[in-house]
Amino acid sequence: MSKLSTYLSIVPLVAMCSLGLAAGANANPATAPAANIKSSPTFLGDGGPYPFSEAVRVGNTLYMSGQIGVKDGKLVKGGIDAETKQTLDNIQNTLSKYGYQKSDLIKCTAMLADMDDFDDFNKAYKMELSKPYPARSAFGVSELAAGASVEIECIAAK
């Protein structure tokens, strides 16, 4: 390949790149993608004697540790219905403590010790939350802390 043909094959490439830079310089900031804004995590609360934070805030997003149906240091009695209600009350308390509310929930993960409780869990869950519901995953586990029937962890965003 001669120097002339090499030069001629590069010219269109340089021209396209120049046009791209010019177009980018004249782009409307309102339609440009948002810049990645890095926000350092803020670790909130503590797990008491356990090695975890109650929640971590990054920007306007709150990542909450899993909650179980504990009240006054003991697992509530009454099975999956009572535990689900108490678990969601505990989630509400954590949300409120850090300036969020249930309507800020965007994702929850539910862990059930017995998948036969799934329908009853859903009934109790629907009583405590309202549409639009956060995205959710639910799966069965072989065992939960303190003998709980359900554990729920959530993410909230403003």
Accessible surface in RSA format (square Angstrom, percent):
REM  Atomic radii and reference values for relative SASA: ProtOr
REM  Chains: A
REM  Algorithm: Lee & Richards
REM  Probe-radius: 1.40
REM  Slices: 20
REM RES _ NUM      All-atoms   Total-Side   Main-Chain    Non-polar    All polar
REM                ABS   REL    ABS   REL    ABS   REL    ABS   REL    ABS   REL
RES MET A   1   190.45  98.6 101.22  67.0  89.24 212.5  98.43  83.7  92.02 121.9
RES SER A   2    67.52  57.1  52.61  70.2  14.91  34.4  53.09 113.0  14.44  20.2
RES LYS A   3   188.36  91.9 177.25 108.8  11.11  26.5 123.48 111.1  64.88  69.1
RES LEU A   4   119.17  66.4 112.71  80.6   6.46  16.2 116.61  81.9   2.57   6.9
RES SER A   5    43.13  36.4  38.20  51.0   4.93  11.4  38.77  82.6   4.36   6.1
RES THR A   6    55.19  39.3  55.19  56.0   0.00   0.0  46.23  62.1   8.96  13.5
RES TYR A   7   136.87  63.9 134.10  76.3   2.77   7.2  94.43  71.0  42.44  52.3
RES LEU A   8   101.30  56.4  93.83  67.1   7.46  18.8  93.95  66.0   7.35  19.8
RES SER A   9    67.16  56.8  43.24  57.7  23.92  55.1  42.63  90.8  24.53  34.4
RES ILE A  10    83.57  47.6  82.96  61.8   0.61   1.5  83.57  60.2   0.00   0.0
RES VAL A  11    62.54  41.2  60.29  54.6   2.25   5.4  61.94  53.8   0.60   1.6
RES PRO A  12    71.91  52.4  66.14  60.3   5.77  21.0  71.81  59.3   0.10   0.6
RES LEU A  13   102.58  57.1 101.87  72.9   0.71   1.8 101.96  71.6   0.62   1.7
RES VAL A  14    86.23  56.7  84.01  76.1   2.21   5.3  86.22  74.9   0.01   0.0
RES ALA A  15    47.84  44.0  40.58  62.6   7.26  16.5  47.12  66.4   0.71   1.9
RES MET A  16   120.96  62.6 111.83  74.0   9.14  21.8  71.89  61.1  49.07  65.0
RES CYS A  17    72.94  55.2  63.33  70.6   9.61  22.6  28.74  72.8  44.20  47.7
RES SER A  18    60.37  51.0  54.10  72.2   6.27  14.5  33.23  70.8  27.14  38.0
RES LEU A  19   126.60  70.5 123.29  88.2   3.32   8.3 123.85  87.0   2.75   7.4
RES GLY A  20    45.67  56.3   0.00   N/A  45.67  56.3  35.63  97.8  10.04  22.5
RES LEU A  21   140.66  78.3 131.79  94.3   8.87  22.3 134.40  94.4   6.27  16.9
RES ALA A  22    51.44  47.3  43.12  66.5   8.32  18.9  50.90  71.7   0.54   1.4
RES ALA A  23    66.56  61.2  50.79  78.4  15.77  35.9  59.75  84.1   6.81  18.0
RES GLY A  24    50.36  62.1   0.00   N/A  50.36  62.1  34.28  94.1  16.08  36.0
RES ALA A  25    88.38  81.3  46.45  71.7  41.94  95.4  58.47  82.3  29.91  79.2
RES ASN A  26   125.35  86.4  95.10  91.9  30.25  72.8  31.48  75.8  93.87  90.7
RES ALA A  27    55.92  51.4  32.87  50.7  23.05  52.4  41.81  58.9  14.11  37.4
RES ASN A  28    81.38  56.1  71.87  69.5   9.51  22.9  27.12  65.3  54.26  52.4
RES PRO A  29   117.81  85.9  97.99  89.3  19.82  72.0 102.69  84.8  15.12  94.0
RES ALA A  30    92.67  85.2  50.32  77.6  42.35  96.3  62.44  87.9  30.23  80.1
RES THR A  31   110.14  78.3  77.70  78.8  32.44  77.3  70.19  94.3  39.95  60.4
RES ALA A  32    45.06  41.4  27.34  42.2  17.72  40.3  31.31  44.1  13.75  36.4
RES PRO A  33   127.72  93.1 100.79  91.9  26.94  97.9 112.60  93.0  15.12  94.0
RES ALA A  34    98.71  90.8  63.26  97.6  35.46  80.7  73.42 103.4  25.29  67.0
RES ALA A  35    81.17  74.6  58.05  89.6  23.12  52.6  68.28  96.2  12.90  34.2
RES ASN A  36   159.81 110.2 127.27 123.0  32.54  78.3  34.43  82.9 125.38 121.2
RES ILE A  37   155.00  88.2 124.18  92.5  30.82  74.3 127.55  91.8  27.46  74.5
RES LYS A  38   196.18  95.7 162.42  99.7  33.76  80.4 113.39 102.1  82.79  88.2
RES SER A  39    44.85  37.9  30.96  41.3  13.89  32.0  20.05  42.7  24.80  34.7
RES SER A  40    89.22  75.4  74.72  99.7  14.50  33.4  36.41  77.5  52.81  74.0
RES PRO A  41    69.37  50.6  54.11  49.3  15.26  55.5  54.11  44.7  15.26  94.9
RES THR A  42    69.55  49.5  65.86  66.8   3.69   8.8  41.50  55.7  28.05  42.4
RES PHE A  43   135.39  67.7 109.86  68.0  25.53  66.4 109.86  66.6  25.53  73.1
RES LEU A  44    22.03  12.3  20.43  14.6   1.60   4.0  22.03  15.5   0.00   0.0
RES GLY A  45    47.39  58.4   0.00   N/A  47.39  58.4  23.48  64.4  23.92  53.6
RES ASP A  46   106.21  74.4  87.52  87.1  18.68  44.2  28.29  66.6  77.92  77.7
RES GLY A  47    11.43  14.1   0.00   N/A  11.43  14.1   6.77  18.6   4.66  10.4
RES GLY A  48    53.03  65.4   0.00   N/A  53.03  65.4  30.58  83.9  22.45  50.3
RES PRO A  49   124.74  90.9  81.99  74.7  42.75 155.4  96.37  79.6  28.37 176.3
RES TYR A  50   141.56  66.1 134.56  76.6   7.00  18.2  89.03  66.9  52.53  64.8
RES PRO A  51   136.87  99.7  98.84  90.1  38.03 138.2 114.63  94.6  22.23 138.2
RES PHE A  52   105.37  52.7  86.11  53.3  19.27  50.1  99.18  60.1   6.19  17.7
RES SER A  53    28.59  24.2  20.35  27.2   8.24  19.0   3.67   7.8  24.92  34.9
RES GLU A  54    29.46  16.9  27.52  20.8   1.94   4.6  10.43  20.2  19.04  15.5
RES ALA A  55     0.97   0.9   0.00   0.0   0.97   2.2   0.97   1.4   0.00   0.0
RES VAL A  56    31.50  20.7  31.50  28.5   0.00   0.0  31.50  27.4   0.00   0.0
RES ARG A  57    69.80  29.3  68.77  35.1   1.03   2.4  18.73  25.6  51.07  31.0
RES VAL A  58    51.51  33.9  47.67  43.2   3.83   9.2  47.67  41.4   3.83  10.4
RES GLY A  59    38.56  47.6   0.00   N/A  38.56  47.6  28.44  78.0  10.12  22.7
RES ASN A  60    98.45  67.9  92.35  89.2   6.10  14.7   8.34  20.1  90.11  87.1
RES THR A  61    30.91  22.0  30.91  31.3   0.00   0.0   6.34   8.5  24.57  37.1
RES LEU A  62     0.00   0.0   0.00   0.0   0.00   0.0   0.00   0.0   0.00   0.0
RES TYR A  63    99.07  46.3  96.35  54.8   2.72   7.1  59.60  44.8  39.47  48.7
RES MET A  64    11.30   5.9   0.32   0.2  10.98  26.1   1.56   1.3   9.74  12.9
RES SER A  65    31.67  26.8  21.69  28.9   9.99  23.0  17.01  36.2  14.66  20.5
RES GLY A  66    23.30  28.7   0.00   N/A  23.30  28.7   0.20   0.5  23.10  51.7
RES GLN A  67    31.07  17.4  28.59  20.9   2.47   5.9   2.73   5.8  28.33  21.5
RES ILE A  68    27.95  15.9  25.27  18.8   2.68   6.5  25.27  18.2   2.68   7.3
RES GLY A  69     0.00   0.0   0.00   N/A   0.00   0.0   0.00   0.0   0.00   0.0
RES VAL A  70    44.75  29.4  38.78  35.1   5.97  14.4  38.78  33.7   5.97  16.2
RES LYS A  71   119.52  58.3 110.23  67.6   9.29  22.1  58.06  52.3  61.47  65.5
RES ASP A  72   135.49  94.9  94.28  93.8  41.21  97.5  44.34 104.3  91.15  90.9
RES GLY A  73    70.02  86.4   0.00   N/A  70.02  86.4  33.83  92.8  36.19  81.1
RES LYS A  74   158.05  77.1 152.79  93.8   5.26  12.5 100.25  90.2  57.80  61.6
RES LEU A  75    48.74  27.1  30.16  21.6  18.58  46.7  30.16  21.2  18.58  50.0
RES VAL A  76    32.31  21.3  21.45  19.4  10.85  26.1  27.66  24.0   4.64  12.6
RES LYS A  77   189.55  92.5 166.84 102.4  22.71  54.1 121.19 109.1  68.36  72.8
RES GLY A  78    59.89  73.9   0.00   N/A  59.89  73.9  34.82  95.6  25.07  56.1
RES GLY A  79    38.38  47.3   0.00   N/A  38.38  47.3  31.08  85.3   7.30  16.3
RES ILE A  80    15.39   8.8  10.58   7.9   4.81  11.6  10.58   7.6   4.81  13.1
RES ASP A  81    79.21  55.5  76.35  76.0   2.86   6.8  27.69  65.2  51.51  51.4
RES ALA A  82    32.00  29.4  21.46  33.1  10.54  24.0  29.48  41.5   2.52   6.7
RES GLU A  83     8.67   5.0   8.67   6.6   0.00   0.0   0.00   0.0   8.67   7.1
RES THR A  84     0.00   0.0   0.00   0.0   0.00   0.0   0.00   0.0   0.00   0.0
RES LYS A  85   100.98  49.3 100.98  62.0   0.00   0.0  77.45  69.7  23.53  25.1
RES GLN A  86    23.26  13.0  22.27  16.3   0.99   2.4   2.52   5.4  20.74  15.7
RES THR A  87     0.00   0.0   0.00   0.0   0.00   0.0   0.00   0.0   0.00   0.0
RES LEU A  88     0.29   0.2   0.29   0.2   0.00   0.0   0.29   0.2   0.00   0.0
RES ASP A  89    41.08  28.8  39.84  39.7   1.23   2.9  14.10  33.2  26.98  26.9
RES ASN A  90    21.55  14.9  19.51  18.9   2.03   4.9   7.85  18.9  13.70  13.2
RES ILE A  91     0.61   0.3   0.61   0.5   0.00   0.0   0.61   0.4   0.00   0.0
RES GLN A  92    50.91  28.5  50.91  37.2   0.00   0.0  29.61  63.0  21.30  16.2
RES ASN A  93    93.41  64.4  87.98  85.0   5.43  13.1  26.09  62.8  67.32  65.1
RES THR A  94     4.29   3.1   3.50   3.6   0.79   1.9   0.60   0.8   3.69   5.6
RES LEU A  95     0.00   0.0   0.00   0.0   0.00   0.0   0.00   0.0   0.00   0.0
RES SER A  96    64.29  54.3  43.39  57.9  20.91  48.2  33.94  72.3  30.35  42.5
RES LYS A  97   129.85  63.3  93.30  57.2  36.56  87.0  71.12  64.0  58.74  62.6
RES TYR A  98    31.57  14.7  21.39  12.2  10.18  26.5  23.97  18.0   7.60   9.4
RES GLY A  99    44.73  55.2   0.00   N/A  44.73  55.2  34.80  95.5   9.93  22.2
RES TYR A 100    11.26   5.3   2.97   1.7   8.28  21.6   2.24   1.7   9.02  11.1
RES GLN A 101   104.16  58.2 104.16  76.1   0.00   0.0  22.95  48.9  81.20  61.6
RES LYS A 102    48.43  23.6  41.77  25.6   6.66  15.9  27.65  24.9  20.78  22.1
RES SER A 103    94.70  80.0  54.12  72.2  40.57  93.5  58.27 124.1  36.43  51.0
RES ASP A 104    22.94  16.1  21.07  21.0   1.86   4.4   1.86   4.4  21.07  21.0
RES LEU A 105    11.42   6.4   0.30   0.2  11.11  27.9   0.30   0.2  11.11  29.9
RES ILE A 106    86.77  49.4  75.81  56.5  10.97  26.4  78.74  56.7   8.03  21.8
RES LYS A 107    61.24  29.9  61.01  37.4   0.23   0.6  59.14  53.2   2.10   2.2
RES CYS A 108     0.29   0.2   0.06   0.1   0.23   0.5   0.29   0.7   0.00   0.0
RES THR A 109    22.73  16.2  22.67  23.0   0.06   0.1   9.87  13.3  12.86  19.4
RES ALA A 110     0.03   0.0   0.03   0.0   0.00   0.0   0.03   0.0   0.00   0.0
RES MET A 111    26.07  13.5  26.07  17.3   0.00   0.0   3.13   2.7  22.94  30.4
RES LEU A 112     0.00   0.0   0.00   0.0   0.00   0.0   0.00   0.0   0.00   0.0
RES ALA A 113    40.64  37.4  20.99  32.4  19.65  44.7  21.18  29.8  19.46  51.5
RES ASP A 114    68.34  47.9  63.87  63.6   4.47  10.6  22.79  53.6  45.54  45.4
RES MET A 115    87.06  45.1  74.09  49.0  12.97  30.9  74.35  63.2  12.72  16.8
RES ASP A 116   130.74  91.6 101.27 100.8  29.46  69.7  29.13  68.5 101.61 101.3
RES ASP A 117    34.03  23.8  34.01  33.8   0.02   0.1   0.20   0.5  33.83  33.7
RES PHE A 118    67.72  33.9  67.65  41.9   0.07   0.2  67.65  41.0   0.07   0.2
RES ASP A 119    98.88  69.3  95.87  95.4   3.00   7.1  24.12  56.8  74.76  74.6
RES ASP A 120    58.41  40.9  57.96  57.7   0.46   1.1   2.70   6.4  55.71  55.6
RES PHE A 121     0.00   0.0   0.00   0.0   0.00   0.0   0.00   0.0   0.00   0.0
RES ASN A 122    33.81  23.3  33.78  32.6   0.03   0.1  15.34  36.9  18.47  17.9
RES LYS A 123   132.35  64.6 128.32  78.7   4.03   9.6  86.40  77.8  45.95  49.0
RES ALA A 124    12.49  11.5   5.80   8.9   6.69  15.2  11.84  16.7   0.65   1.7
RES TYR A 125     7.63   3.6   7.63   4.3   0.00   0.0   7.63   5.7   0.00   0.0
RES LYS A 126   126.07  61.5 113.69  69.8  12.38  29.5  56.68  51.0  69.39  73.9
RES MET A 127   160.45  83.1 127.98  84.7  32.47  77.3  95.66  81.3  64.79  85.8
RES GLU A 128    39.38  22.6  25.29  19.1  14.09  33.5   3.93   7.6  35.44  28.9
RES LEU A 129    12.00   6.7   3.55   2.5   8.45  21.2   7.69   5.4   4.31  11.6
RES SER A 130    87.14  73.6  73.74  98.4  13.40  30.9  43.18  92.0  43.96  61.6
RES LYS A 131   164.97  80.5 141.88  87.1  23.09  55.0  84.97  76.5  80.00  85.2
RES PRO A 132   131.60  95.9 113.29 103.3  18.31  66.6 118.12  97.5  13.48  83.8
RES TYR A 133    80.09  37.4  56.03  31.9  24.06  62.6  44.61  33.5  35.48  43.7
RES PRO A 134    16.23  11.8   5.02   4.6  11.21  40.7   9.96   8.2   6.27  38.9
RES ALA A 135    62.14  57.1  45.27  69.9  16.87  38.4  57.72  81.3   4.42  11.7
RES ARG A 136    73.74  31.0  36.82  18.8  36.92  87.9  12.17  16.6  61.57  37.3
RES SER A 137    48.99  41.4  41.83  55.8   7.15  16.5  24.80  52.8  24.19  33.9
RES ALA A 138    33.02  30.4   4.60   7.1  28.42  64.7   4.60   6.5  28.42  75.3
RES PHE A 139    92.96  46.5  90.43  56.0   2.52   6.6  92.96  56.4   0.00   0.0
RES GLY A 140    39.32  48.5   0.00   N/A  39.32  48.5  11.49  31.5  27.83  62.3
RES VAL A 141    39.65  26.1  24.90  22.5  14.75  35.5  33.99  29.5   5.67  15.4
RES SER A 142   118.65 100.3  77.56 103.5  41.10  94.7  56.39 120.1  62.26  87.2
RES GLU A 143   140.51  80.7 119.62  90.5  20.89  49.7  35.66  69.0 104.85  85.6
RES LEU A 144    17.75   9.9   8.31   5.9   9.44  23.7  13.27   9.3   4.48  12.1
RES ALA A 145    69.16  63.6  50.65  78.2  18.52  42.1  62.92  88.6   6.24  16.5
RES ALA A 146    77.66  71.4  31.49  48.6  46.17 105.0  53.02  74.7  24.64  65.3
RES GLY A 147    60.66  74.8   0.00   N/A  60.66  74.8  34.38  94.3  26.28  58.9
RES ALA A 148     2.90   2.7   0.00   0.0   2.90   6.6   0.00   0.0   2.90   7.7
RES SER A 149    26.01  22.0  24.84  33.1   1.17   2.7   2.45   5.2  23.56  33.0
RES VAL A 150     0.00   0.0   0.00   0.0   0.00   0.0   0.00   0.0   0.00   0.0
RES GLU A 151    37.15  21.3  37.15  28.1   0.00   0.0   1.14   2.2  36.01  29.4
RES ILE A 152     0.12   0.1   0.05   0.0   0.06   0.1   0.05   0.0   0.06   0.2
RES GLU A 153    73.06  41.9  72.05  54.5   1.01   2.4   8.26  16.0  64.79  52.9
RES CYS A 154     2.25   1.7   0.00   0.0   2.25   5.3   1.21   3.1   1.04   1.1
RES ILE A 155    48.91  27.8  48.91  36.4   0.00   0.0  48.91  35.2   0.00   0.0
RES ALA A 156     0.00   0.0   0.00   0.0   0.00   0.0   0.00   0.0   0.00   0.0
RES ALA A 157    27.97  25.7  19.91  30.7   8.06  18.3  20.20  28.4   7.77  20.6
RES LYS A 158   139.00  67.8  81.97  50.3  57.02 135.8  78.45  70.6  60.55  64.5
END  Absolute sums over single chains surface
CHAIN  1 A    10406.2       8088.0       2318.2       6380.3       4025.9
END  Absolute sums over all chains
TOTAL         10406.2       8088.0       2318.2       6380.3       4025.9
